[in-house]
């Protein structure tokens, strides 16, 4: 008999069917690889394919990675991909809403159509993908993870961004705040279906800018208790926890992985 209190049982990912949006991006690509490497089957959704091609080659033999090039703002496209995946692998254990594309800056200069585009790529997209996946989630218990933001909780410290002009815009911060509220709301209406909904809140995970501009890096460090930039590896344990039965009594909550930024 399997010991339900063993770490490998509580936090095991073996055999989990997981849908990830934005799977071609920095975090989505690395989280997908982590889940695949630990026995999960992943439906990776993205509008772009280029950076996922190597991962496809690595995992395709076992058919554990299914990649579909779709626009996650198109509910019909997403629904068709999900139905096909479920038909082959069975019900879905987790949805990781991660897709997000928005220009940094400008703030007061943003036009209404630009603001609407950000909301479509974030809050609306998370909502439509969730609607497509929820009917196919495991009735024995499932999880939705929404990728949130520190800037849904506090205003960005604009001086951190120096002259780079890459600070998050008003539209980004407000749309991410809507995602946090979406998690709370969905958690209350999906609890009877045994679907948990939580928000993952990453801190600074800078890539290119962190290498090019050491002064920017040092400015970030000055706001962190742990003096380094986050890497995708820092999120893996949190994702495993939220996917697995280890978080079976947690819903409507925010799991913050920020190097102590909010404590400073």
C-alpha atoms as an extended CHARMM CRD file, in Angstrom:
* protein
*
       264  EXT
         1         1  UNK       CA              0.0000000000        0.0000000000        0.0000000000  PROA      1               0.0000000000
         2         2  UNK       CA              1.2960000000        3.4510000000       -0.9150000000  PROA      2               0.0000000000
         3         3  UNK       CA              2.2090000000        5.6240000000        2.0660000000  PROA      3               0.0000000000
         4         4  UNK       CA              0.2250000000        8.8390000000        1.5330000000  PROA      4               0.0000000000
         5         5  UNK       CA              2.5260000000       10.7240000000        3.9030000000  PROA      5               0.0000000000
         6         6  UNK       CA              5.6910000000       10.1060000000        1.9000000000  PROA      6               0.0000000000
         7         7  UNK       CA              7.1790000000       13.2130000000        0.2610000000  PROA      7               0.0000000000
         8         8  UNK       CA              7.1820000000       11.4590000000       -3.1140000000  PROA      8               0.0000000000
         9         9  UNK       CA              3.4380000000       10.8350000000       -2.7440000000  PROA      9               0.0000000000
        10        10  UNK       CA              2.4580000000       14.2580000000       -1.3960000000  PROA      10              0.0000000000
        11        11  UNK       CA              4.4510000000       16.2390000000       -3.9430000000  PROA      11              0.0000000000
        12        12  UNK       CA              4.8110000000       13.7190000000       -6.7580000000  PROA      12              0.0000000000
        13        13  UNK       CA              4.1570000000       14.8740000000      -10.3240000000  PROA      13              0.0000000000
        14        14  UNK       CA              4.2930000000       11.4740000000      -11.9900000000  PROA      14              0.0000000000
        15        15  UNK       CA              1.3000000000       10.9490000000      -14.2480000000  PROA      15              0.0000000000
        16        16  UNK       CA             -0.0980000000       14.4710000000      -13.8190000000  PROA      16              0.0000000000
        17        17  UNK       CA             -1.6950000000       16.0340000000      -16.8960000000  PROA      17              0.0000000000
        18        18  UNK       CA             -0.8530000000       19.7340000000      -16.9850000000  PROA      18              0.0000000000
        19        19  UNK       CA             -1.7570000000       22.5790000000      -19.3470000000  PROA      19              0.0000000000
        20        20  UNK       CA              0.6750000000       25.5070000000      -19.5300000000  PROA      20              0.0000000000
        21        21  UNK       CA              0.0440000000       28.7150000000      -21.4470000000  PROA      21              0.0000000000
        22        22  UNK       CA              2.9040000000       30.9590000000      -22.5040000000  PROA      22              0.0000000000
        23        23  UNK       CA              5.0060000000       27.8020000000      -22.6420000000  PROA      23              0.0000000000
        24        24  UNK       CA              7.4990000000       29.3310000000      -25.0570000000  PROA      24              0.0000000000
        25        25  UNK       CA              8.5300000000       32.1130000000      -22.6570000000  PROA      25              0.0000000000
        26        26  UNK       CA             11.3610000000       32.1890000000      -20.1280000000  PROA      26              0.0000000000
        27        27  UNK       CA              9.4100000000       30.8910000000      -17.1250000000  PROA      27              0.0000000000
        28        28  UNK       CA              6.9230000000       28.7760000000      -19.0780000000  PROA      28              0.0000000000
        29        29  UNK       CA              9.6450000000       26.9340000000      -20.9740000000  PROA      29              0.0000000000
        30        30  UNK       CA             11.6810000000       26.1530000000      -17.8530000000  PROA      30              0.0000000000
        31        31  UNK       CA              8.6570000000       25.1430000000      -15.7630000000  PROA      31              0.0000000000
        32        32  UNK       CA              7.4900000000       22.8690000000      -18.5990000000  PROA      32              0.0000000000
        33        33  UNK       CA             10.8720000000       21.1480000000      -18.6870000000  PROA      33              0.0000000000
        34        34  UNK       CA             10.8260000000       20.7090000000      -14.8920000000  PROA      34              0.0000000000
        35        35  UNK       CA              7.3680000000       19.1300000000      -14.9380000000  PROA      35              0.0000000000
        36        36  UNK       CA              8.2420000000       16.8560000000      -17.8490000000  PROA      36              0.0000000000
        37        37  UNK       CA             11.4530000000       15.7600000000      -16.1480000000  PROA      37              0.0000000000
        38        38  UNK       CA              9.4160000000       14.6980000000      -13.1260000000  PROA      38              0.0000000000
        39        39  UNK       CA              6.9350000000       12.5070000000      -14.9530000000  PROA      39              0.0000000000
        40        40  UNK       CA              4.1430000000       14.9010000000      -15.8910000000  PROA      40              0.0000000000
        41        41  UNK       CA              2.4570000000       15.0600000000      -19.2850000000  PROA      41              0.0000000000
        42        42  UNK       CA              2.2940000000       18.6320000000      -20.5710000000  PROA      42              0.0000000000
        43        43  UNK       CA              0.0990000000       20.3900000000      -23.0900000000  PROA      43              0.0000000000
        44        44  UNK       CA              2.1910000000       23.4470000000      -23.9560000000  PROA      44              0.0000000000
        45        45  UNK       CA              0.2400000000       26.3260000000      -25.5040000000  PROA      45              0.0000000000
        46        46  UNK       CA              1.9370000000       29.2950000000      -27.1180000000  PROA      46              0.0000000000
        47        47  UNK       CA              1.6760000000       31.5960000000      -30.1010000000  PROA      47              0.0000000000
        48        48  UNK       CA              5.3410000000       30.9010000000      -30.8930000000  PROA      48              0.0000000000
        49        49  UNK       CA              7.2180000000       27.6520000000      -31.2350000000  PROA      49              0.0000000000
        50        50  UNK       CA             10.8960000000       28.4030000000      -31.8440000000  PROA      50              0.0000000000
        51        51  UNK       CA             12.3250000000       28.0230000000      -28.3290000000  PROA      51              0.0000000000
        52        52  UNK       CA             10.2590000000       24.9230000000      -27.5690000000  PROA      52              0.0000000000
        53        53  UNK       CA             11.5620000000       22.9320000000      -30.5110000000  PROA      53              0.0000000000
        54        54  UNK       CA             14.5730000000       21.5330000000      -28.6530000000  PROA      54              0.0000000000
        55        55  UNK       CA             12.3980000000       20.5290000000      -25.7080000000  PROA      55              0.0000000000
        56        56  UNK       CA             10.0200000000       18.8310000000      -28.1280000000  PROA      56              0.0000000000
        57        57  UNK       CA             12.9040000000       16.7800000000      -29.5220000000  PROA      57              0.0000000000
        58        58  UNK       CA             14.0210000000       15.8020000000      -26.0120000000  PROA      58              0.0000000000
        59        59  UNK       CA             10.6340000000       14.6540000000      -24.7530000000  PROA      59              0.0000000000
        60        60  UNK       CA              8.7260000000       13.6700000000      -27.8810000000  PROA      60              0.0000000000
        61        61  UNK       CA              9.7310000000        9.9970000000      -27.8040000000  PROA      61              0.0000000000
        62        62  UNK       CA              7.7030000000        9.4460000000      -24.6530000000  PROA      62              0.0000000000
        63        63  UNK       CA              4.8500000000       11.6220000000      -25.9900000000  PROA      63              0.0000000000
        64        64  UNK       CA              4.9350000000       13.4780000000      -22.6860000000  PROA      64              0.0000000000
        65        65  UNK       CA              5.0360000000       16.9050000000      -24.3410000000  PROA      65              0.0000000000
        66        66  UNK       CA              2.2570000000       17.9990000000      -26.6800000000  PROA      66              0.0000000000
        67        67  UNK       CA              2.8540000000       21.4100000000      -28.2070000000  PROA      67              0.0000000000
        68        68  UNK       CA              0.0700000000       23.3790000000      -29.8540000000  PROA      68              0.0000000000
        69        69  UNK       CA              0.6250000000       26.7330000000      -31.4890000000  PROA      69              0.0000000000
        70        70  UNK       CA             -2.4840000000       28.6860000000      -30.5200000000  PROA      70              0.0000000000
        71        71  UNK       CA             -3.4980000000       32.1980000000      -29.5890000000  PROA      71              0.0000000000
        72        72  UNK       CA             -4.6870000000       31.7790000000      -26.0080000000  PROA      72              0.0000000000
        73        73  UNK       CA             -7.0080000000       34.7560000000      -26.4580000000  PROA      73              0.0000000000
        74        74  UNK       CA             -9.0200000000       32.5910000000      -28.8570000000  PROA      74              0.0000000000
        75        75  UNK       CA            -11.2740000000       30.4600000000      -26.6640000000  PROA      75              0.0000000000
        76        76  UNK       CA            -12.2490000000       28.1340000000      -29.4960000000  PROA      76              0.0000000000
        77        77  UNK       CA             -8.6250000000       27.3940000000      -30.4220000000  PROA      77              0.0000000000
        78        78  UNK       CA             -7.7500000000       26.6570000000      -26.8020000000  PROA      78              0.0000000000
        79        79  UNK       CA            -10.8540000000       24.5160000000      -26.2910000000  PROA      79              0.0000000000
        80        80  UNK       CA            -10.0710000000       22.3810000000      -29.3460000000  PROA      80              0.0000000000
        81        81  UNK       CA             -6.4790000000       21.8080000000      -28.1540000000  PROA      81              0.0000000000
        82        82  UNK       CA             -7.6530000000       20.8770000000      -24.6720000000  PROA      82              0.0000000000
        83        83  UNK       CA            -10.3160000000       18.4530000000      -25.9270000000  PROA      83              0.0000000000
        84        84  UNK       CA             -7.8000000000       16.6870000000      -28.1340000000  PROA      84              0.0000000000
        85        85  UNK       CA             -5.3140000000       16.4150000000      -25.2510000000  PROA      85              0.0000000000
        86        86  UNK       CA             -7.9620000000       15.0640000000      -22.8600000000  PROA      86              0.0000000000
        87        87  UNK       CA             -9.1080000000       12.5580000000      -25.4750000000  PROA      87              0.0000000000
        88        88  UNK       CA             -5.5910000000       11.1080000000      -25.5750000000  PROA      88              0.0000000000
        89        89  UNK       CA             -4.4040000000       11.4400000000      -21.9660000000  PROA      89              0.0000000000
        90        90  UNK       CA             -7.4680000000       11.8360000000      -19.7520000000  PROA      90              0.0000000000
        91        91  UNK       CA             -8.6030000000       14.5700000000      -17.3830000000  PROA      91              0.0000000000
        92        92  UNK       CA             -6.4380000000       17.5770000000      -16.5120000000  PROA      92              0.0000000000
        93        93  UNK       CA             -4.8160000000       17.8280000000      -13.0920000000  PROA      93              0.0000000000
        94        94  UNK       CA             -3.4960000000       21.3640000000      -13.3740000000  PROA      94              0.0000000000
        95        95  UNK       CA             -3.6880000000       24.5290000000      -15.4620000000  PROA      95              0.0000000000
        96        96  UNK       CA             -0.7810000000       26.9730000000      -15.2060000000  PROA      96              0.0000000000
        97        97  UNK       CA             -1.9720000000       30.3020000000      -16.6330000000  PROA      97              0.0000000000
        98        98  UNK       CA              1.3030000000       31.9430000000      -17.5640000000  PROA      98              0.0000000000
        99        99  UNK       CA              0.9070000000       33.5840000000      -20.9890000000  PROA      99              0.0000000000
       100       100  UNK       CA              1.3610000000       37.3490000000      -20.9450000000  PROA      100             0.0000000000
       101       101  UNK       CA              2.6470000000       39.8430000000      -23.4540000000  PROA      101             0.0000000000
       102       102  UNK       CA              2.6330000000       43.5780000000      -22.8760000000  PROA      102             0.0000000000
       103       103  UNK       CA              4.8630000000       46.5520000000      -23.6600000000  PROA      103             0.0000000000
       104       104  UNK       CA              6.7570000000       48.1020000000      -20.7560000000  PROA      104             0.0000000000
       105       105  UNK       CA              6.0820000000       51.7400000000      -20.0590000000  PROA      105             0.0000000000
       106       106  UNK       CA              4.4740000000       54.1860000000      -21.2380000000  PROA      106             0.0000000000
       107       107  UNK       CA              2.1030000000       55.2060000000      -18.4690000000  PROA      107             0.0000000000
       108       108  UNK       CA             -0.0410000000       58.3110000000      -18.7820000000  PROA      108             0.0000000000
       109       109  UNK       CA              0.5410000000       58.2270000000      -22.5430000000  PROA      109             0.0000000000
       110       110  UNK       CA             -1.2040000000       54.8630000000      -22.9670000000  PROA      110             0.0000000000
       111       111  UNK       CA             -4.1980000000       54.9510000000      -25.2660000000  PROA      111             0.0000000000
       112       112  UNK       CA             -7.3790000000       53.0080000000      -24.5650000000  PROA      112             0.0000000000
       113       113  UNK       CA             -6.7130000000       50.4460000000      -27.2970000000  PROA      113             0.0000000000
       114       114  UNK       CA             -3.2400000000       49.7820000000      -25.8210000000  PROA      114             0.0000000000
       115       115  UNK       CA             -4.7190000000       49.3010000000      -22.3630000000  PROA      115             0.0000000000
       116       116  UNK       CA             -7.4040000000       46.9770000000      -23.7270000000  PROA      116             0.0000000000
       117       117  UNK       CA             -4.7390000000       44.9120000000      -25.5020000000  PROA      117             0.0000000000
       118       118  UNK       CA             -2.8890000000       44.3740000000      -22.2070000000  PROA      118             0.0000000000
       119       119  UNK       CA             -6.0940000000       43.3230000000      -20.4580000000  PROA      119             0.0000000000
       120       120  UNK       CA             -6.8570000000       40.9250000000      -23.3180000000  PROA      120             0.0000000000
       121       121  UNK       CA             -3.3950000000       39.3500000000      -23.0650000000  PROA      121             0.0000000000
       122       122  UNK       CA             -3.5820000000       38.9420000000      -19.2950000000  PROA      122             0.0000000000
       123       123  UNK       CA             -6.8310000000       38.9390000000      -17.3330000000  PROA      123             0.0000000000
       124       124  UNK       CA             -9.1970000000       38.0970000000      -20.2160000000  PROA      124             0.0000000000
       125       125  UNK       CA             -6.8580000000       35.4050000000      -21.5140000000  PROA      125             0.0000000000
       126       126  UNK       CA             -6.5450000000       33.7670000000      -18.0860000000  PROA      126             0.0000000000
       127       127  UNK       CA            -10.3000000000       33.7710000000      -17.7810000000  PROA      127             0.0000000000
       128       128  UNK       CA            -11.0230000000       32.2950000000      -21.2210000000  PROA      128             0.0000000000
       129       129  UNK       CA             -8.3720000000       29.5700000000      -20.8830000000  PROA      129             0.0000000000
       130       130  UNK       CA             -9.7230000000       28.6570000000      -17.4440000000  PROA      130             0.0000000000
       131       131  UNK       CA            -13.2350000000       28.3420000000      -18.8990000000  PROA      131             0.0000000000
       132       132  UNK       CA            -11.9270000000       25.9840000000      -21.5790000000  PROA      132             0.0000000000
       133       133  UNK       CA            -10.0510000000       23.7790000000      -19.1180000000  PROA      133             0.0000000000
       134       134  UNK       CA            -12.3530000000       23.6280000000      -16.0710000000  PROA      134             0.0000000000
       135       135  UNK       CA            -14.9100000000       21.1920000000      -17.5990000000  PROA      135             0.0000000000
       136       136  UNK       CA            -12.0820000000       18.7150000000      -18.2330000000  PROA      136             0.0000000000
       137       137  UNK       CA            -10.3680000000       18.8610000000      -14.8370000000  PROA      137             0.0000000000
       138       138  UNK       CA             -9.9060000000       15.8270000000      -12.6260000000  PROA      138             0.0000000000
       139       139  UNK       CA            -13.0570000000       15.3570000000      -10.5120000000  PROA      139             0.0000000000
       140       140  UNK       CA            -10.9110000000       13.8400000000       -7.7510000000  PROA      140             0.0000000000
       141       141  UNK       CA             -9.1010000000       17.1430000000       -7.2700000000  PROA      141             0.0000000000
       142       142  UNK       CA             -7.2710000000       19.6220000000       -9.5120000000  PROA      142             0.0000000000
       143       143  UNK       CA             -5.3870000000       22.8920000000       -9.4000000000  PROA      143             0.0000000000
       144       144  UNK       CA             -5.2950000000       26.1790000000      -11.2890000000  PROA      144             0.0000000000
       145       145  UNK       CA             -2.1680000000       28.3050000000      -10.8650000000  PROA      145             0.0000000000
       146       146  UNK       CA             -2.3580000000       31.8880000000      -12.0860000000  PROA      146             0.0000000000
       147       147  UNK       CA              0.9520000000       33.6450000000      -12.5910000000  PROA      147             0.0000000000
       148       148  UNK       CA              0.5920000000       36.9670000000      -10.8010000000  PROA      148             0.0000000000
       149       149  UNK       CA              2.8830000000       39.8680000000      -10.0060000000  PROA      149             0.0000000000
       150       150  UNK       CA              4.4260000000       41.8230000000       -7.1510000000  PROA      150             0.0000000000
       151       151  UNK       CA              2.9500000000       44.9020000000       -8.8180000000  PROA      151             0.0000000000
       152       152  UNK       CA             -0.5320000000       43.6010000000       -8.1210000000  PROA      152             0.0000000000
       153       153  UNK       CA              0.3090000000       44.1210000000       -4.4510000000  PROA      153             0.0000000000
       154       154  UNK       CA              2.5240000000       47.2200000000       -4.3490000000  PROA      154             0.0000000000
       155       155  UNK       CA              3.3800000000       50.0210000000       -6.7490000000  PROA      155             0.0000000000
       156       156  UNK       CA              6.6800000000       49.6100000000       -8.6230000000  PROA      156             0.0000000000
       157       157  UNK       CA              9.5690000000       51.6650000000       -7.2920000000  PROA      157             0.0000000000
       158       158  UNK       CA             10.2210000000       53.5530000000      -10.5190000000  PROA      158             0.0000000000
       159       159  UNK       CA             13.7320000000       54.6660000000       -9.5870000000  PROA      159             0.0000000000
       160       160  UNK       CA             14.8000000000       51.0040000000       -9.7500000000  PROA      160             0.0000000000
       161       161  UNK       CA             14.5280000000       51.1110000000      -13.5360000000  PROA      161             0.0000000000
       162       162  UNK       CA             17.0590000000       53.9410000000      -13.9620000000  PROA      162             0.0000000000
       163       163  UNK       CA             17.0210000000       55.1980000000      -17.5710000000  PROA      163             0.0000000000
       164       164  UNK       CA             15.9700000000       51.8660000000      -19.0960000000  PROA      164             0.0000000000
       165       165  UNK       CA             12.3450000000       52.8880000000      -19.6000000000  PROA      165             0.0000000000
       166       166  UNK       CA             11.2140000000       49.3130000000      -18.9310000000  PROA      166             0.0000000000
       167       167  UNK       CA              9.1460000000       49.8190000000      -15.8070000000  PROA      167             0.0000000000
       168       168  UNK       CA              5.7550000000       48.0600000000      -15.7700000000  PROA      168             0.0000000000
       169       169  UNK       CA              2.9390000000       50.2030000000      -17.1070000000  PROA      169             0.0000000000
       170       170  UNK       CA             -0.2680000000       51.0850000000      -15.3270000000  PROA      170             0.0000000000
       171       171  UNK       CA             -2.0860000000       48.5830000000      -17.5480000000  PROA      171             0.0000000000
       172       172  UNK       CA              0.2710000000       45.7540000000      -16.5270000000  PROA      172             0.0000000000
       173       173  UNK       CA             -0.0740000000       46.3880000000      -12.7980000000  PROA      173             0.0000000000
       174       174  UNK       CA             -3.8610000000       46.7290000000      -12.9030000000  PROA      174             0.0000000000
       175       175  UNK       CA             -4.3910000000       43.6960000000      -15.1660000000  PROA      175             0.0000000000
       176       176  UNK       CA             -2.1970000000       41.5750000000      -12.8800000000  PROA      176             0.0000000000
       177       177  UNK       CA             -4.2020000000       42.7980000000       -9.8760000000  PROA      177             0.0000000000
       178       178  UNK       CA             -7.2960000000       41.5580000000      -11.7220000000  PROA      178             0.0000000000
       179       179  UNK       CA             -5.6230000000       38.1470000000      -12.0670000000  PROA      179             0.0000000000
       180       180  UNK       CA             -5.0840000000       37.9720000000       -8.2910000000  PROA      180             0.0000000000
       181       181  UNK       CA             -8.7680000000       38.7370000000       -7.7540000000  PROA      181             0.0000000000
       182       182  UNK       CA             -9.7270000000       36.1860000000      -10.4130000000  PROA      182             0.0000000000
       183       183  UNK       CA             -7.9110000000       33.5360000000       -8.3640000000  PROA      183             0.0000000000
       184       184  UNK       CA             -9.7840000000       34.4840000000       -5.2190000000  PROA      184             0.0000000000
       185       185  UNK       CA            -13.1470000000       34.5370000000       -6.9780000000  PROA      185             0.0000000000
       186       186  UNK       CA            -12.6440000000       31.2740000000       -8.8530000000  PROA      186             0.0000000000
       187       187  UNK       CA            -11.4380000000       29.5950000000       -5.6600000000  PROA      187             0.0000000000
       188       188  UNK       CA            -14.8080000000       30.2320000000       -4.0430000000  PROA      188             0.0000000000
       189       189  UNK       CA            -16.9630000000       29.0280000000       -6.9320000000  PROA      189             0.0000000000
       190       190  UNK       CA            -14.8180000000       26.0110000000       -7.8580000000  PROA      190             0.0000000000
       191       191  UNK       CA            -14.2280000000       24.6060000000       -4.3770000000  PROA      191             0.0000000000
       192       192  UNK       CA            -17.2660000000       22.3220000000       -4.6760000000  PROA      192             0.0000000000
       193       193  UNK       CA            -15.6490000000       20.8240000000       -7.7880000000  PROA      193             0.0000000000
       194       194  UNK       CA            -12.4820000000       20.1460000000       -5.7560000000  PROA      194             0.0000000000
       195       195  UNK       CA            -10.5370000000       22.6140000000       -7.9160000000  PROA      195             0.0000000000
       196       196  UNK       CA             -8.0410000000       24.7540000000       -6.0190000000  PROA      196             0.0000000000
       197       197  UNK       CA             -7.0840000000       28.1550000000       -7.4460000000  PROA      197             0.0000000000
       198       198  UNK       CA             -3.9850000000       29.9950000000       -6.2510000000  PROA      198             0.0000000000
       199       199  UNK       CA             -1.6830000000       32.7520000000       -7.4710000000  PROA      199             0.0000000000
       200       200  UNK       CA              2.0510000000       32.3200000000       -7.8930000000  PROA      200             0.0000000000
       201       201  UNK       CA              3.8160000000       35.6570000000       -7.3530000000  PROA      201             0.0000000000
       202       202  UNK       CA              7.3920000000       35.7500000000       -8.7120000000  PROA      202             0.0000000000
       203       203  UNK       CA              9.7730000000       38.5570000000       -7.8120000000  PROA      203             0.0000000000
       204       204  UNK       CA             12.5710000000       39.8720000000      -10.0360000000  PROA      204             0.0000000000
       205       205  UNK       CA             13.5410000000       37.3250000000      -12.6890000000  PROA      205             0.0000000000
       206       206  UNK       CA             15.4160000000       39.6770000000      -15.0130000000  PROA      206             0.0000000000
       207       207  UNK       CA             17.2250000000       38.1640000000      -17.9900000000  PROA      207             0.0000000000
       208       208  UNK       CA             18.8790000000       40.3240000000      -20.6330000000  PROA      208             0.0000000000
       209       209  UNK       CA             18.8220000000       43.6100000000      -18.7390000000  PROA      209             0.0000000000
       210       210  UNK       CA             20.4670000000       42.0260000000      -15.7250000000  PROA      210             0.0000000000
       211       211  UNK       CA             23.4780000000       41.0290000000      -17.8210000000  PROA      211             0.0000000000
       212       212  UNK       CA             23.7650000000       44.2400000000      -19.8080000000  PROA      212             0.0000000000
       213       213  UNK       CA             23.4050000000       46.7180000000      -16.9660000000  PROA      213             0.0000000000
       214       214  UNK       CA             25.1390000000       45.9680000000      -13.6810000000  PROA      214             0.0000000000
       215       215  UNK       CA             23.9110000000       49.2930000000      -12.2720000000  PROA      215             0.0000000000
       216       216  UNK       CA             20.3390000000       48.0770000000      -12.8230000000  PROA      216             0.0000000000
       217       217  UNK       CA             21.2000000000       44.7810000000      -11.1770000000  PROA      217             0.0000000000
       218       218  UNK       CA             22.6750000000       46.5680000000       -8.1540000000  PROA      218             0.0000000000
       219       219  UNK       CA             19.5650000000       48.7360000000       -7.8900000000  PROA      219             0.0000000000
       220       220  UNK       CA             17.4280000000       45.5960000000       -7.7250000000  PROA      220             0.0000000000
       221       221  UNK       CA             19.7500000000       44.0080000000       -5.1460000000  PROA      221             0.0000000000
       222       222  UNK       CA             19.3280000000       47.0390000000       -2.8820000000  PROA      222             0.0000000000
       223       223  UNK       CA             15.6220000000       46.1830000000       -2.6000000000  PROA      223             0.0000000000
       224       224  UNK       CA             16.0640000000       42.4740000000       -1.9060000000  PROA      224             0.0000000000
       225       225  UNK       CA             16.7710000000       40.6500000000        1.3510000000  PROA      225             0.0000000000
       226       226  UNK       CA             18.3610000000       37.8200000000       -0.6670000000  PROA      226             0.0000000000
       227       227  UNK       CA             20.8690000000       39.6600000000       -2.8320000000  PROA      227             0.0000000000
       228       228  UNK       CA             20.3830000000       37.9770000000       -6.1710000000  PROA      228             0.0000000000
       229       229  UNK       CA             17.9980000000       37.7770000000       -9.0950000000  PROA      229             0.0000000000
       230       230  UNK       CA             15.5340000000       34.8940000000       -9.1110000000  PROA      230             0.0000000000
       231       231  UNK       CA             15.9230000000       32.0260000000      -11.5620000000  PROA      231             0.0000000000
       232       232  UNK       CA             13.2700000000       29.5770000000      -12.8080000000  PROA      232             0.0000000000
       233       233  UNK       CA             14.7790000000       26.9620000000      -10.4550000000  PROA      233             0.0000000000
       234       234  UNK       CA             13.5670000000       29.1010000000       -7.5430000000  PROA      234             0.0000000000
       235       235  UNK       CA              9.9740000000       28.5240000000       -8.6550000000  PROA      235             0.0000000000
       236       236  UNK       CA             10.0690000000       24.7840000000       -9.2430000000  PROA      236             0.0000000000
       237       237  UNK       CA              9.3150000000       23.6910000000       -5.6680000000  PROA      237             0.0000000000
       238       238  UNK       CA              6.4710000000       26.2130000000       -5.4160000000  PROA      238             0.0000000000
       239       239  UNK       CA              4.9370000000       24.9720000000       -8.6730000000  PROA      239             0.0000000000
       240       240  UNK       CA              5.2700000000       21.3350000000       -7.5660000000  PROA      240             0.0000000000
       241       241  UNK       CA              3.5510000000       22.2080000000       -4.2810000000  PROA      241             0.0000000000
       242       242  UNK       CA              0.6400000000       23.9800000000       -5.9920000000  PROA      242             0.0000000000
       243       243  UNK       CA              0.1990000000       21.2030000000       -8.5730000000  PROA      243             0.0000000000
       244       244  UNK       CA              0.3590000000       18.3490000000       -6.0860000000  PROA      244             0.0000000000
       245       245  UNK       CA             -1.8890000000       17.0410000000       -3.3320000000  PROA      245             0.0000000000
       246       246  UNK       CA              0.4890000000       18.6990000000       -0.8730000000  PROA      246             0.0000000000
       247       247  UNK       CA             -1.5810000000       21.8810000000       -1.3430000000  PROA      247             0.0000000000
       248       248  UNK       CA             -4.9510000000       20.1330000000       -1.1370000000  PROA      248             0.0000000000
       249       249  UNK       CA             -6.2020000000       22.4640000000        1.6390000000  PROA      249             0.0000000000
       250       250  UNK       CA             -4.9100000000       25.6860000000        0.0560000000  PROA      250             0.0000000000
       251       251  UNK       CA             -7.0430000000       27.7970000000       -2.2550000000  PROA      251             0.0000000000
       252       252  UNK       CA             -7.5410000000       31.4800000000       -3.0140000000  PROA      252             0.0000000000
       253       253  UNK       CA             -4.0450000000       32.2670000000       -1.7370000000  PROA      253             0.0000000000
       254       254  UNK       CA             -0.8750000000       33.9540000000       -3.0140000000  PROA      254             0.0000000000
       255       255  UNK       CA              2.4620000000       32.1620000000       -2.8860000000  PROA      255             0.0000000000
       256       256  UNK       CA              5.1500000000       34.8560000000       -3.0690000000  PROA      256             0.0000000000
       257       257  UNK       CA              8.6590000000       33.9610000000       -4.2570000000  PROA      257             0.0000000000
       258       258  UNK       CA             10.4020000000       37.3460000000       -4.2800000000  PROA      258             0.0000000000
       259       259  UNK       CA             13.7230000000       37.1350000000       -2.4340000000  PROA      259             0.0000000000
       260       260  UNK       CA             12.2580000000       39.2170000000        0.3800000000  PROA      260             0.0000000000
       261       261  UNK       CA             11.3270000000       42.2440000000       -1.7550000000  PROA      261             0.0000000000
       262       262  UNK       CA              8.0060000000       42.8100000000       -0.0010000000  PROA      262             0.0000000000
       263       263  UNK       CA              9.6880000000       42.6160000000        3.3990000000  PROA      263             0.0000000000
       264       264  UNK       CA             11.9880000000       45.5540000000        2.6810000000  PROA      264             0.0000000000
